[in-house]
Amino acid sequence: MQRNISYYWFVGHDSVTSNHIKRGAKDFWDRVVRGYDQRWAYITVTANLNGGYLYAEPKPEDNLKEGDPLPKLIDPESRREVARRALKPEEADELVDEFINEIGPDIIKVDQIKEWPDE
């Protein structure tokens, strides 16, 4: 059984929310009252909780046929197969939080955001 946890939120021109109703209400208000379209982006990040082996991208010289298993990724220094450990949901929360804090300023014009979620 595959176990994942997904995180999502919406980013508008000057607003961020993870709440569909708040996004819809803000969108309606901005369109009708302000004559403005936020042009919302839907951002999603999914963390795999199962762990398991990482697989290398197959190369043409691997001559893989339909249904052949993908080659496992090998660490060049230790020459061992690379595996991820299973994560607890709290650990996934921390990793995703770090990831978002790292890339957030590159994908969101944070200086334009007037309304951050309090959720």
C-alpha positions as CSV (number, residue, x, y, z in Angstrom):
1,M,0.0,0.0,0.0
2,Q,1.3,3.4,-1.0
3,R,1.2,6.1,1.7
4,N,1.5,9.7,0.7
5,I,0.6,13.0,2.3
6,S,-0.2,16.0,0.1
7,Y,-0.1,19.7,0.9
8,Y,-1.7,22.3,-1.3
9,W,-2.5,26.0,-1.4
10,F,-3.6,28.7,-3.7
11,V,-1.5,31.8,-4.6
12,G,-3.1,34.8,-6.1
13,H,-1.7,38.2,-7.1
14,D,-1.9,39.5,-3.5
15,S,-3.3,36.6,-1.5
16,V,-2.4,33.1,-0.3
17,T,-4.8,30.5,1.1
18,S,-5.4,26.8,1.4
19,N,-9.1,27.2,1.9
20,H,-11.3,26.6,-1.2
21,I,-14.2,28.7,0.2
22,K,-11.9,31.7,1.1
23,R,-10.3,31.5,-2.3
24,G,-13.7,31.5,-4.0
25,A,-15.1,34.3,-1.9
26,K,-12.0,36.5,-2.5
27,D,-12.1,35.7,-6.2
28,F,-15.8,36.6,-6.4
29,W,-15.2,39.8,-4.4
30,D,-12.2,40.9,-6.5
31,R,-14.0,40.2,-9.8
32,V,-17.3,41.8,-9.0
33,V,-16.3,44.7,-6.7
34,R,-12.7,45.5,-7.8
35,G,-13.0,44.3,-11.5
36,Y,-9.8,42.3,-10.9
37,D,-8.8,38.7,-11.6
38,Q,-6.3,37.2,-9.1
39,R,-5.3,34.5,-11.6
40,W,-4.9,31.9,-8.9
41,A,-2.1,29.3,-9.0
42,Y,-2.7,25.9,-7.4
43,I,0.4,24.6,-5.8
44,T,0.7,21.0,-4.5
45,V,3.6,19.1,-2.8
46,T,3.3,15.4,-2.1
47,A,5.6,13.5,0.3
48,N,6.0,9.7,0.1
49,L,5.8,8.2,3.6
50,N,6.7,4.6,2.6
51,G,10.4,4.9,2.0
52,G,11.9,2.2,-0.2
53,Y,14.6,2.2,-2.9
54,L,15.3,5.0,-5.3
55,Y,15.6,4.1,-8.9
56,A,17.9,5.4,-11.6
57,E,16.5,6.9,-14.8
58,P,17.0,4.1,-17.4
59,K,19.5,4.7,-20.2
60,P,19.2,3.4,-23.7
61,E,22.2,1.0,-23.1
62,D,20.2,-0.6,-20.3
63,N,18.1,-2.3,-23.0
64,L,15.1,-2.5,-20.8
65,K,12.0,-4.2,-22.1
66,E,8.4,-3.5,-21.2
67,G,7.9,-4.8,-17.6
68,D,11.6,-5.0,-16.7
69,P,12.4,-3.6,-13.2
70,L,14.1,-0.2,-13.2
71,P,17.8,-0.2,-12.1
72,K,18.2,0.8,-8.4
73,L,20.3,3.9,-7.8
74,I,23.8,3.2,-6.5
75,D,25.8,5.5,-4.3
76,P,29.1,6.0,-6.2
77,E,31.2,6.3,-3.0
78,S,29.8,3.4,-0.9
79,R,28.7,1.3,-4.0
80,R,25.4,0.6,-2.1
81,E,21.9,0.8,-3.3
82,V,20.3,4.1,-2.2
83,A,17.1,3.7,-0.1
84,R,14.9,6.2,1.6
85,R,13.7,5.5,5.1
86,A,9.9,5.6,5.8
87,L,8.7,8.9,7.2
88,K,6.3,9.8,9.9
89,P,3.7,12.5,8.9
90,E,5.4,14.9,11.3
91,E,8.8,14.4,9.6
92,A,7.1,15.0,6.2
93,D,5.6,18.2,7.6
94,E,9.1,19.4,8.6
95,L,10.7,18.5,5.3
96,V,7.9,20.1,3.3
97,D,8.1,23.2,5.4
98,E,11.9,23.5,4.8
99,F,11.3,22.9,1.1
100,I,8.6,25.6,0.9
101,N,10.7,28.1,2.8
102,E,13.6,27.5,0.5
103,I,11.7,27.8,-2.8
104,G,8.9,30.1,-1.7
105,P,10.6,33.4,-2.4
106,D,11.6,32.1,-5.9
107,I,8.1,31.1,-6.9
108,I,6.0,33.6,-5.0
109,K,6.4,37.4,-5.1
110,V,6.1,37.5,-1.3
111,D,6.4,41.3,-1.2
112,Q,3.1,41.5,-3.1
113,I,1.2,39.3,-0.7
114,K,-1.2,41.4,1.4
115,E,-3.1,38.5,2.9
116,W,-1.4,35.5,4.4
117,P,-3.4,32.6,5.8
118,D,-3.9,32.4,9.5
119,E,-5.0,28.7,9.2
